[in-house]
Amino acid sequence: MPVAGSTAVTPAVSAAPGAAEHWGPDFGALRRQDPELAGLILAEKDRQSGCLQLIAGENFASPAVLAALGSPLANKYAEGYPGHRHHAGCELVDLAERLAVERATGLFGAGHANVQPYSGSSAVLAAYAALLVPGDTVLATALPHGGHLTHGSRSNFSGRWFRFVGYGTRRDTGLIDYDQVRDLAREHRPKAIVCGGIAHPRHPDYAAFREIADEADAYLIVDAAHTLGLVAGGAAPNPVPYADVVCATTHKTLRGPRGGLILCGEQLAGRVDRAVFPFSQGGPHMHSVAAKAAAFGEAATPAFAAYAHQVVANARLLAGALAAEGLDVQTGGTDTHLVTADVSPLGVSGLRARALCAAAGIVLDKYALPYDTRPADECSGVRIGTAAITTQGLGENEMAQVAALIVRALREERGVAAAVAGLVRDFPPYP
Ligand SMILES: *Cc1c(COP(=O)(O)O)cnc(C)c1O
């Protein structure tokens, strides 16, 4: 059922300073009650701030987002939607969810938002459930060309329940082959076309995808899991005007809590909402919904717009510096937070590159490139993202240094770990 009304929300309670400190994220209670677990959490916090975090889907959520996540909203059952819950006592969480929905629709110019998906994968599942029936044909990025598991992997519900046809990127340019997408759409008449993925460093041409989808009479689903934060900050094109449904995560470039989000027009609102609850989920995680509201509030600020632009500027500088050091940067650069590069010119595999970097305190992913000649687990590429280090405050001056550290690690030079530790010491993610 669609969310009723869209009137401005008046907070029913005021957040008096200090009122919530007894459950605040100071770990005091956890440390006293369970020092073993508290120790693990604090050690992980130190690991995150003590290394260079270059995993493309990771970020540092703000203390405000973490406070909402650690709040008693985690206790509340609220099956249904604001104004239509299966449980009593939902008046305040109704306000929190309405706040999240209004902020999301405002931020992205969408007719409707569902803020309940537990994760990006849950959002994709619900999008398929809203538009498709099992056995339908779906055209999506082939997994070896950067598609996500939910885009047709045989080990995922998507590949098991739908008939996926994959399009890819061109061998010569590394860019999406729109002629192939159009030909496959004409040949297979898919019920839906999915664009967006896990590693392609360029934005899809949403207008081209819309045109191809219209010609094939197919729905267009944009999986903007990686890039929606850049959209929020005005540093990437907005897929909302082109797509029937946009799915995303809230924890990647959007820098919110781990979770999912669906945006669509009002005409699909009921189908999308029913596909989330009751079709594929139970009670929403209200602490996470509240944290999403906090993140959408942050993402609407000029500071976040500056952040999003800096993420892309940093990725471009990093791509350029890595190319200058001899790595084969895919598509010749990036328009996003993502850089993928072939590390073969330095005489290592992607797997070996990941291990050498990890030993130096540089945390990045190996990545099987399109047309990769090595076995998938070994592969030839690495995938790097600048969302987390940009949140820490690394900027133009540091990107050449980051690239040099990566290359020094790949060359097994001495002293890299100490240099990494020295660099991140100046950029604590949490003051
Ligand atoms: C990250 C990602 C997802 C899945 O998100 P989870 O929160 O890990 O379930 C789905 N699609 C794409 C394109 C992604 O990058």
The ligand as an SDF file (V2000), in Angstrom:
LIG
                    3D

 15 15  0  0  0  0  0  0  0  0999 V2000
   26.2480   -3.7230   -3.5990 C   0  0  0  0  0  0  0  0  0  0  0  0
   25.3140   -4.0620   -4.7030 C   0  0  0  0  0  0  0  0  0  0  0  0
   24.1170   -4.7840   -4.4760 C   0  0  0  0  0  0  0  0  0  0  0  0
   23.8110   -5.4870   -3.1770 C   0  0  0  0  0  0  0  0  0  0  0  0
   23.8100   -4.7750   -2.0270 O   0  0  0  0  0  0  0  0  0  0  0  0
   23.8680   -5.5730   -0.6270 P   0  0  0  0  0  0  0  0  0  0  0  0
   23.5230   -4.5190    0.3540 O   0  0  0  0  0  0  0  0  0  0  0  0
   25.2370   -6.1360   -0.5020 O   0  0  0  0  0  0  0  0  0  0  0  0
   22.8340   -6.6520   -0.6810 O   0  0  0  0  0  0  0  0  0  0  0  0
   23.2440   -4.9550   -5.5340 C   0  0  0  0  0  0  0  0  0  0  0  0
   23.5190   -4.4770   -6.7460 N   0  0  0  0  0  0  0  0  0  0  0  0
   24.6610   -3.8050   -7.0140 C   0  0  0  0  0  0  0  0  0  0  0  0
   24.8900   -3.2800   -8.3880 C   0  0  0  0  0  0  0  0  0  0  0  0
   25.5960   -3.5880   -6.0050 C   0  0  0  0  0  0  0  0  0  0  0  0
   26.7260   -2.9400   -6.2810 O   0  0  0  0  0  0  0  0  0  0  0  0
  1  2  1  0
  2  3  1  0
  2 14  2  0
  3  4  1  0
  3 10  2  0
  4  5  1  0
  5  6  1  0
  6  7  2  0
  6  8  1  0
  6  9  1  0
 10 11  1  0
 11 12  2  0
 12 13  1  0
 12 14  1  0
 14 15  1  0
M  END
$$$$
